[in-house]
Amino acid sequence: MSKAPGWNAALDPQFYDGRVLIDILAWDWNLRVGVSGPTTRPKARFQAGLDYRRDFLVEGRIRAPGILRGNVSKISLSPFGPKLLFGRNGLKEVGSLNVAPAGGDAAFEVILMLPESAIATTATSLASAWKHLHLQTFDETEKGARISAFSFSAAIHANLLDWANDD
């Protein structure tokens, strides 16, 4: 890696390996409360018998890479609590990107894990500023990929404009 003035990581093709940029089209914050069914795992039950979920559902359109441009994606931001572990003794990813079942209204389904402490900020930012979702994927297959990192932004960084085919 050069430290010469003007060096830009985005000029290196490897900078884009595993990157996906999605434009946010719409979002909703669903709340579901109901009695758990008999097939609900005991650990997934709230207060021993309640099914309680607060997922953000985001609709997006892939902007980059170009080969996927224009495909609609359904994105679920699923909150998790402090007991979930990541890293060496826990999960190795923060989500997944999967090819959606045929016949649906989306080409891809994305599941992202969101810390519960970020719920209020996420709702406020989706409503006011965020327009783009950035994914960093790994272990890509024909069926999908695992996500090592994700971020939201109000604008596309200048280094990414050519790659994102900004218009």
Backbone as a ProteinNet text record, in pm:
[ID]
protein_1_A
[PRIMARY]
MSKAPGWNAALDPQFYDGRVLIDILAWDWNLRVGVSGPTTRPKARFQAGLDYRRDFLVEGRIRAPGILRGNVSKISLSPFGPKLLFGRNGLKEVGSLNVAPAGGDAAFEVILMLPESAIATTATSLASAWKHLHLQTFDETEKGARISAFSFSAAIHANLLDWANDD
[TERTIARY]
85	0	90.2	68.6	147.3	92.2	182	139.4	165.2	189.9	217	92.5	111.7	-4.1	-88.1	-218	-308.1	-343.2	-276.4	-311.5	-453.3	-529.1	-669.3	-701.1	-740.7	-771.4	-879.1	-970.8	-1081.4	-1034.5	-911.3	-859.5	-811.2	-797.5	-755.4	-879.4	-888.1	-1006.3	-1041.9	-940.6	-968.6	-1050.3	-1047.7	-1125	-1273.7	-1318.9	-1460.8	-1500.9	-1404.9	-1437.6	-1531.6	-1645.9	-1741.3	-1826.2	-1809.9	-1888.5	-2019.7	-2125.6	-2256.7	-2312.8	-2365.4	-2426.7	-2574.3	-2659.3	-2804.2	-2865.5	-2947.1	-3023.6	-3148.8	-3177.1	-3295.3	-3415.2	-3518	-3638.8	-3750.3	-3766	-3873.1	-3836.7	-3902.4	-3879.5	-4002.5	-4009.9	-4118.3	-4061.8	-4118.6	-4075.7	-4193.1	-4187.3	-4297	-4286.2	-4399.6	-4407.6	-4509.1	-4466.6	-4556.8	-4558.5	-4678.9	-4695.8	-4803.5	-4776.2	-4872.7	-4828.7	-4915.2	-4883.1	-4797.8	-4689.5	-4599.9	-4672.5	-4641.8	-4697.8	-4617.9	-4668.7	-4599.4	-4463.8	-4442.3	-4314.3	-4208.7	-4245.3	-4149.5	-4050.7	-3921.6	-3818.9	-3833.8	-3813.3	-3825.9	-3737.3	-3615.3	-3526.1	-3576.2	-3663	-3714.5	-3840.7	-3887.7	-4009.2	-3976.3	-4061.1	-4047.7	-4143.5	-4098.3	-4178.8	-4247.5	-4172.6	-4210.1	-4312.3	-4387.4	-4486.9	-4530.7	-4454	-4493.4	-4400.6	-4458.9	-4382.8	-4381.8	-4263.5	-4251.4	-4135.8	-4165.5	-4061.6	-4075.1	-3957.8	-3953.1	-3848.6	-3881.5	-3787.3	-3812.5	-3702.9	-3712.5	-3714.7	-3806.3	-3810	-3779.3	-3677	-3630.1	-3640.1	-3688.7	-3687.5	-3577.2	-3495.5	-3385.6	-3364	-3283.3	-3246.3	-3094.3	-3036.4	-2891.2	-2839.4	-2740.5	-2676.4	-2544.3	-2469.9	-2340.4	-2315.2	-2248	-2176.1	-2271.9	-2218.5	-2298.7	-2372.8	-2314.7	-2378	-2510.8	-2526.4	-2649.8	-2738.7	-2693.7	-2763.4	-2909.9	-2996.9	-3139.6	-3220.4	-3155.4	-3227.6	-3284.7	-3410	-3476.1	-3433.1	-3412.1	-3372.8	-3467.5	-3506.2	-3582.1	-3483	-3476.9	-3377.2	-3448.1	-3407.1	-3461.1	-3350.3	-3373.9	-3280.9	-3338.3	-3274.5	-3325.2	-3249	-3315.6	-3248	-3206.2	-3092.7	-3044.6	-2999.2	-3000.2	-2963.5	-2817.6	-2780	-2639.6	-2582.5	-2664.9	-2615	-2554.4	-2583.8	-2531.6	-2384.1	-2301.8	-2157.4	-2111.3	-2007.7	-1945.7	-1796.9	-1732.5	-1587.5	-1549.9	-1436.1	-1379.5	-1473.9	-1546	-1635.6	-1782.7	-1809.3	-1947.7	-1966.5	-2062.4	-2092.8	-1978.6	-1958.9	-1851.4	-1904.3	-2033.9	-2093.3	-2201.7	-2239.8	-2346.4	-2471	-2472.2	-2589.6	-2562.6	-2662.8	-2650.2	-2725.9	-2678.9	-2743	-2774	-2901	-2941.8	-3025.2	-3011.4	-3097.2	-3238.3	-3334.3	-3473.5	-3537.3	-3636	-3708.1	-3770.6	-3775	-3832.7	-3980.5	-4025.1	-4165.1	-4199.7	-4104.7	-4130.1	-4107.4	-4124.5	-4106.6	-3966.3	-3876.3	-3738.3	-3642.2	-3526.3	-3424.2	-3336.5	-3322.5	-3236.7	-3305.5	-3271.1	-3315.3	-3191.3	-3192.5	-3079.3	-3128.5	-3055.1	-3084.5	-2962.8	-2984.4	-2877.4	-2909.8	-2809.2	-2826.6	-2801.1	-2894.4	-2889.9	-2891.1	-2792.5	-2797.4	-2923.7	-2987.5	-3109.5	-3086.8	-2967	-2937.8	-2938.3	-2938.9	-2937.1	-3075.7	-3179.9	-3314.5	-3361.3	-3353.8	-3403.9	-3325.3	-3193.9	-3111.1	-3140.7	-3160.2	-3189.9	-3321.5	-3425.2	-3554.9	-3543.8	-3477.4	-3461.4	-3381.5	-3273.1	-3185.8	-3248.6	-3321.7	-3392.4	-3496.7	-3562	-3665.9	-3610.1	-3487.1	-3438.6	-3316.8	-3228.8	-3101.6	-3052.7	-3062	-2999.4	-3067.4	-2984.5	-3034.4	-2966.8	-2856.5	-2778.7	-2735.5	-2731.1	-2681.8	-2558.9	-2450.4	-2324.6	-2301.9	-2279	-2252.4	-2111.5	-2046.6	-1918.6	-1942.7	-1932.7	-1965.9	-1840.5	-1858.1	-1753.3	-1819.7	-1743.3	-1795.2	-1909.9	-1891.1	-1994	-2012.6	-2137.6	-2173	-2283.1	-2331.7	-2442.1	-2571.8	-2581.1	-2702.8	-2700.3	-2581.8	-2574.1	-2436.3	-2432.2	-2305.2	-2330.1	-2223.6	-2227.2	-2181.9	-2227.7	-2195.3	-2105.3	-1989.1	-1894.6	-1913.7	-1971.3	-1992.7	-2100.7	-2170.3	-2264.9	-2266.1	-2303.7	-2315.6	-2420.2	-2469.1	-2566	-2502.6	-2550.5	-2500.3	-2608.6	-2591.9	-2682.6	-2639.7	-2510.7	-2457.1	-2353.9	-2322.3	-2219.7	-2086.6	-1987.1	-1855.3	-1799.7	-1728.6	-1672.3	-1587	-1516.4	-1434.2	-1517.7	-1646.4	-1731.9	-1819.9	-1819	-1912.8	-1898.2	-1775.1	-1758.5	-1807.4	-1774.1	-1815.7	-1967.6	-2028.5	-2172.2	-2249	-2174.8	-2238	-2337.2	-2291.2	-2378	-2442.8	-2573	-2646.8	-2747.8
-116.1	0	123.3	207.8	329	438.8	518.8	633.1	762	749.3	866.6	954.7	1087.2	1176.5	1138.5	1143	1111.4	963.5	877.9	735.4	718.2	636.9	618.8	470.1	413	269.6	232	323	292.7	273.2	310.1	286.6	143.5	69	-70.7	-157.8	-241.2	-324.1	-413.4	-454.3	-539.6	-466.2	-334.6	-254	-287.5	-329	-353.6	-498.6	-589.7	-731.2	-748	-805.4	-832.1	-713.7	-599.8	-480.9	-479.6	-439.6	-422.9	-290.5	-210.2	-81.8	-88.7	-59.8	-66.6	69.4	119.3	242.2	206.5	281	257.7	324.3	244.9	295.6	323.8	235.6	249.5	165.2	195.1	115.3	119.4	21	11.8	-52.2	-20.3	-79.6	-157.7	-287.6	-374	-413.8	-427.6	-479.3	-592.1	-707.6	-822	-873.4	-887.6	-944.6	-1051.1	-1168.5	-1277.2	-1388.9	-1482.3	-1598.6	-1692.5	-1741.4	-1832.9	-1962.1	-2012.9	-2139.7	-2256	-2375.3	-2492.5	-2519.6	-2469	-2493.3	-2388.9	-2282.8	-2178	-2232.4	-2217.1	-2263.5	-2191.1	-2259.9	-2194.4	-2070.1	-2072.7	-1957.3	-1838.4	-1861.2	-1754.1	-1691.6	-1746.4	-1695.2	-1583.1	-1482	-1368.9	-1391.9	-1378.7	-1403.3	-1538.1	-1637.9	-1779.7	-1819.3	-1728.4	-1771.6	-1666.6	-1559.7	-1451.4	-1444.1	-1425.2	-1403	-1251.5	-1191.9	-1046.5	-1011.1	-944.7	-909.2	-764.2	-698.5	-558.5	-548.8	-590	-586.7	-466.4	-406.5	-305.4	-380.3	-343.9	-400.1	-288.3	-310.2	-208.4	-265.5	-184.6	-222.2	-141.1	-210.2	-141.4	-190.2	-115.7	-153.4	-150.2	-258.4	-267.7	-169.7	-92.4	4.5	-49.7	-120.2	-174.9	-301.3	-398.9	-395.4	-394.4	-351.1	-334.6	-459	-576.9	-701.1	-725.7	-667.2	-684.1	-560.2	-455.6	-326.6	-341	-276.3	-274.5	-381.5	-481.8	-587.6	-535.4	-569.8	-530	-623.7	-566.4	-644.1	-614.5	-717.3	-703.2	-721.1	-623.2	-621.9	-621.7	-710.6	-716.9	-683	-581.8	-546.6	-607.1	-711.7	-785.2	-749.9	-685.4	-647.1	-768.9	-755	-859.3	-794.8	-873.5	-825.3	-847.8	-810.2	-814	-954	-1057.1	-1192.3	-1256	-1202.8	-1259	-1224	-1324	-1305	-1308.9	-1230.9	-1228.3	-1254.7	-1285.7	-1305.9	-1451.5	-1473.2	-1607.8	-1707.7	-1666.2	-1757.7	-1735.2	-1665.3	-1635.9	-1634.9	-1557.4	-1548	-1481.6	-1525.1	-1471	-1373.7	-1347	-1255.1	-1173.4	-1062.8	-977.1	-984.3	-1079.8	-1096.5	-1186.3	-1192.1	-1273.7	-1209.4	-1237.4	-1194.1	-1322.1	-1343.4	-1466.8	-1438.5	-1524.6	-1517.4	-1550.3	-1466.4	-1485.6	-1599.9	-1664.7	-1769.6	-1714.4	-1795.6	-1755.3	-1719.3	-1622.6	-1583.7	-1472.6	-1428.8	-1319.9	-1184.7	-1079.9	-945.6	-889.9	-973.2	-929.8	-1036.1	-991.7	-1083.8	-1134.5	-1050.9	-1086.6	-1055.9	-1136.5	-1113.7	-1093.2	-987.9	-955.7	-954.3	-1021.5	-1018.9	-959.1	-851	-783.3	-779.9	-800.4	-799.8	-659.4	-610	-473.6	-477.1	-416.3	-411.3	-339.4	-393.6	-330.5	-184.8	-153.4	-15.9	81.4	29.5	114.5	133.4	81.5	88	232.2	314.4	452.4	532.3	519.6	591.2	544.3	415.6	360.3	415.4	416.7	468.9	616.2	694.1	836.2	858.6	785	804.1	754.2	642.8	596.8	699.2	761.3	859	991	1023.6	1157.4	1165.8	1067.9	1090.3	975.1	853.5	742.4	714.5	702.6	673.7	552.1	507.2	398.3	299.4	173.2	65.6	6	-5.3	-60.7	-195.3	-300.4	-433.4	-476.8	-546.8	-611.7	-760.6	-837	-978.9	-1065.9	-1192.3	-1293.5	-1429.2	-1529.9	-1664.8	-1663.6	-1590.5	-1580.3	-1714.2	-1750.2	-1867.7	-1824.5	-1918.4	-1887.1	-1860.3	-1906.2	-1888.8	-1764.6	-1706.2	-1587.7	-1568.1	-1495.1	-1463.3	-1430	-1436.7	-1391.8	-1246.5	-1171.1	-1029	-1006	-946.6	-919.4	-779.6	-687.9	-551	-484.6	-390.2	-308.4	-168.9	-73.3	64.6	136	244.7	327.8	463.4	532.2	667.2	750.8	882.3	975.9	1002.5	985.6	1011.5	904.3	896.1	802.8	876.6	817.1	880	900.3	1008.1	1041.5	928.5	853.3	741.4	630.9	626.7	518.3	557.5	682.9	729.5	658.4	639.3	569	426.2	359	220.7	211.5	310.1	310.5	365.1	408	461.2	570.5	663.7	769.6	847.6	868.5	947.5	1036
0	0	0	-94.7	-108.3	-18.4	37.9	117.3	40.9	-88	-171	-176.6	-184.1	-195.8	-317.5	-300.7	-410.6	-420.1	-339.7	-344	-293	-361.6	-329.1	-333.6	-220.8	-215.1	-315.7	-344.2	-435.7	-579.4	-610.8	-745.3	-762.9	-653.3	-655.9	-673.5	-779.3	-801.3	-682.1	-603.1	-487.9	-381.6	-382.9	-288.7	-299.4	-415.8	-440.6	-420.4	-398.7	-379.6	-260.7	-285	-178.3	-137.8	-201.8	-166.5	-244.2	-176.6	-238.7	-188.4	-279.8	-246	-284	-186.9	-206.9	-177.1	-269.8	-247.5	-167.7	-62.2	20.4	-47.2	-76.7	-141.3	-41.8	56.8	155.9	277.5	390	509.9	598.8	688.1	784.1	910.5	1023.7	1149.4	1204.1	1185.5	1225.6	1371.8	1434.1	1570	1568.6	1615.7	1622.5	1764.6	1821.4	1953.7	1943.3	1995.7	1993.2	2085.6	2106.3	2188	2103.4	2163.1	2092	2057.4	1938.7	1897.1	1953.7	1937.8	1993.6	1928.7	1808.5	1741.3	1773.8	1847.2	1883.4	1986.4	1956.5	2049.9	2182.9	2294.4	2425.8	2439.8	2385.4	2396.7	2315.8	2217.7	2133.8	2192.8	2302.4	2365	2462	2463.9	2555.1	2670.7	2792.3	2912.1	2906.5	2861.5	2860.4	2754.5	2697.7	2600.8	2500.9	2489.9	2401.9	2281.3	2165.4	2042.6	2022.1	2037.8	2035.7	1943.8	1831.3	1734.7	1692.1	1675	1629.8	1519.5	1402.6	1291.7	1202.2	1155.3	1050.8	918.2	831.4	697	599.2	517.5	423.6	283.2	191.1	50.1	-16.6	-94.8	-160.5	-301.6	-374.9	-511	-517.9	-567	-575	-679.5	-640.2	-728.7	-781.5	-697.9	-737.5	-656.3	-714.4	-841.3	-960.6	-1073	-1193.8	-1237.8	-1214.6	-1257.8	-1184.9	-1066.8	-988.5	-991.1	-1057	-1057	-1098.3	-1021.7	-1051.8	-980.9	-923.1	-853	-721.4	-696.4	-572.6	-460.8	-341.7	-224.1	-109.4	-37.3	86.1	199.7	288	394.3	528.4	616.5	751.6	849.9	932.9	1040.3	1167.9	1216.8	1332.1	1458.8	1555.4	1679.5	1762.3	1831.3	1922	2052	2156.6	2289.3	2323.4	2444.6	2486.2	2506.8	2511.1	2534.5	2410.1	2293.2	2169.1	2155.5	2125.9	2115.3	1970.8	1941.4	1810.1	1825.8	1715.3	1719.2	1737.7	1800.9	1811	1877.4	1980.6	2051.2	2018	1910.9	1875	1724.7	1680	1537.5	1461.7	1339.2	1255.9	1151.2	1153.6	1057.4	1125	1059.6	1112.2	1024.9	933.5	849.6	731.5	643.7	523.4	408	288.9	165.1	88.9	55.8	-9.6	-133.7	-231.8	-349.2	-302	-337.2	-294.8	-373.5	-313.4	-385.7	-513.7	-615.4	-743.8	-726.8	-805.4	-804.6	-707.8	-627.6	-533	-598.9	-521.7	-575.9	-552	-499.3	-476.6	-529.2	-575.1	-623.7	-510.1	-404.3	-292.3	-160.2	-59.3	77	162.3	241.6	327.9	471.1	558.5	701.6	770.3	845	916.2	1065	1146.4	1291	1344.7	1424	1475.3	1628.1	1693.9	1840.3	1888.1	1990.6	2043	2080	2123.9	2163.8	2046	1923.9	1804.4	1742.9	1806.4	1747.9	1728.6	1831.2	1821	1717.5	1718.3	1621.7	1479.8	1464.4	1332	1278.7	1361.5	1317	1278.1	1360	1331.3	1203.9	1188.7	1072.6	943.2	948.4	828.7	785.1	882.1	850.5	799.7	837.6	806.6	715.1	717.4	648.3	560.9	609.6	537.9	403.9	299.9	166.2	103.7	164.6	105.7	213.5	175.1	260.7	193.9	269.9	219.9	288.3	210.1	264	227	317.8	288.8	306.8	197.4	200.6	193.3	231	217.1	202.1	168.9	144.3	43.2	-66.8	-168.6	-240.4	-265.9	-345.5	-442.1	-520.8	-612.7	-537.2	-412.6	-333.7	-245.5	-225.4	-141.1	-82.7	27.7	93	239.1	316.9	455.7	458.1	556.2	565.6	686.4	660.9	769.6	827.5	750.7	798	714	774.6	699.6	759.6	676.6	722.2	637.4	690.5	620.6	595	490.6	463.7	397	408.7	343.5	200.2	172.7	39.1	4.7	-123	-169.3	-168.4	-104.2	-96.7	-237.3	-257.4	-388.9	-446.1	-359.6	-407.1	-472	-440.7	-489.4	-606.9	-646.8	-748.7	-882.2	-931.4	-1059.2	-1050.1	-940	-919.8	-909.3	-843.4	-822.9	-942.9	-1046.8	-1166.9	-1129.9	-1048.9	-998.1	-1111.9	-1096.2	-1195.4	-1128
[MASK]
+++++++++++++++++++++++++++++++++++++++++++++++++++++++++++++++++++++++++++++++++++++++++++++++++++++++++++++++++++++++++++++++++++++++++++++++++++++++++++++++++++++++

